[in-house]
Amino acid sequence: MTTLSYQTRRGQLQTYFDRTAVEAWARLTSDAPVGRIRTTVRAGRTEMRNTLLSWLPTDMRGMRLLDAGCGTGALAIEAAKRGADVVAIDLSPTLVGLARDRAPRDLGAGSIDFRVGDMLDQSLGRFDYVVAMDSLIHYDARDIVRVVTGIAQRTTTAMLFTFAPRTPALGFMHTIGRLFPRGDRAPSIEPVAESRIAHLLDNEPGIESWRRGRTQRMARGFYISQALELTAQ
Ligand SMILES: C[S@@+](CC[C@H](N)C(=O)[O-])C[C@H]1O[C@@H](n2cnc3c(N)ncnc32)[C@H](O)[C@@H]1O
């Protein structure tokens, strides 16, 4: 069961990532030159992706991984290169199309099943690992925890997700504002304190058997995001 706030935000994000910002996002996630601010965001995002990848096994043969909100697919591709069978899902058909175009044909033992839709879709099946990099940052804290709890029901080993940490700088919010022209501004980012996420996770029914593991805040220029690992006990 999803909340009205989740559904409303999901609709805004689909419009944003499939129409308003799709070109800017395609460029940001490519090798094409970008301005000074976006260069810091790109570097921060690369570091974040590498951090999340470093929390996954190096050999993922025979494992299923969900890239929840895959965007243009960079993480999905790396996981598949490690041998994982990846399901990469995103609300934006355009970004999924780009991800498909960017994926190498030969992924060795791995594979990527690209899907357009909601990461909460139960028909995606069960996973060993789930990664949601910067795809929950626009949802409020309660919805983030509900989504993670929903996905936990179908996950056996670990879930890695990021949130926008509530810091004095709040750099990430400003970033997104400046990344795109005024008319293209993203639906707002929802900064949340780590302690609030922890409190909500501790009190949400259905996720009692999961443990909070590593956490890593990434602040690079205009990019601020924090990764959290949850492991099944
Ligand atoms: C900031 S982008 C990050 C994309 C990718 N994870 C990356 O790091 O490059 C957030 C993505 O999450 C997707 N997204 C947001 N909510 C989603 C949902 N409920 N189900 C699937 N995708 C979602 C958006 O469409 C968008 O492409």
The ligand as an SDF file (V2000), in Angstrom:
LIG
                    3D

 27 29  0  0  0  0  0  0  0  0999 V2000
   18.5180   11.3700   -9.1000 C   0  0  0  0  0  0  0  0  0  0  0  0
   18.0940   10.1130  -10.2610 S   0  0  0  0  0  0  0  0  0  0  0  0
   19.3170    8.8850   -9.9100 C   0  0  0  0  0  0  0  0  0  0  0  0
   19.4020    7.8210  -10.9680 C   0  0  0  0  0  0  0  0  0  0  0  0
   20.4640    6.7420  -10.7140 C   0  0  0  0  0  0  0  0  0  0  0  0
   20.1830    5.9560   -9.5230 N   0  0  0  0  0  0  0  0  0  0  0  0
   21.8210    7.3530  -10.6200 C   0  0  0  0  0  0  0  0  0  0  0  0
   22.3290    7.4920   -9.5070 O   0  0  0  0  0  0  0  0  0  0  0  0
   22.3530    7.7680  -11.6610 O   0  0  0  0  0  0  0  0  0  0  0  0
   16.6340    9.4410   -9.4740 C   0  0  0  0  0  0  0  0  0  0  0  0
   15.8980    8.4450  -10.3590 C   0  0  0  0  0  0  0  0  0  0  0  0
   14.9730    7.7200   -9.5530 O   0  0  0  0  0  0  0  0  0  0  0  0
   13.8280    7.4710  -10.3320 C   0  0  0  0  0  0  0  0  0  0  0  0
   12.7110    7.1680   -9.4150 N   0  0  0  0  0  0  0  0  0  0  0  0
   12.1860    7.9690   -8.4650 C   0  0  0  0  0  0  0  0  0  0  0  0
   11.1880    7.3460   -7.8260 N   0  0  0  0  0  0  0  0  0  0  0  0
   11.0720    6.1120   -8.3790 C   0  0  0  0  0  0  0  0  0  0  0  0
   10.2090    5.0080   -8.1540 C   0  0  0  0  0  0  0  0  0  0  0  0
    9.2680    5.0510   -7.2270 N   0  0  0  0  0  0  0  0  0  0  0  0
   10.3850    3.8880   -8.9050 N   0  0  0  0  0  0  0  0  0  0  0  0
   11.3340    3.8430   -9.8750 C   0  0  0  0  0  0  0  0  0  0  0  0
   12.1820    4.8740  -10.1400 N   0  0  0  0  0  0  0  0  0  0  0  0
   12.0490    5.9930   -9.3930 C   0  0  0  0  0  0  0  0  0  0  0  0
   13.6620    8.7280  -11.1590 C   0  0  0  0  0  0  0  0  0  0  0  0
   12.8500    8.5260  -12.2930 O   0  0  0  0  0  0  0  0  0  0  0  0
   15.1020    9.0880  -11.4950 C   0  0  0  0  0  0  0  0  0  0  0  0
   15.5210    8.5760  -12.7210 O   0  0  0  0  0  0  0  0  0  0  0  0
  1  2  1  0
  2  3  1  0
  2 10  1  0
  3  4  1  0
  4  5  1  0
  5  6  1  0
  5  7  1  0
  7  8  2  0
  7  9  1  0
 10 11  1  0
 11 12  1  0
 11 26  1  0
 12 13  1  0
 13 14  1  0
 13 24  1  0
 14 15  1  0
 14 23  1  0
 15 16  2  0
 16 17  1  0
 17 18  1  0
 17 23  2  0
 18 19  1  0
 18 20  2  0
 20 21  1  0
 21 22  2  0
 22 23  1  0
 24 25  1  0
 24 26  1  0
 26 27  1  0
M  CHG  2   2   1   9  -1
M  END
$$$$
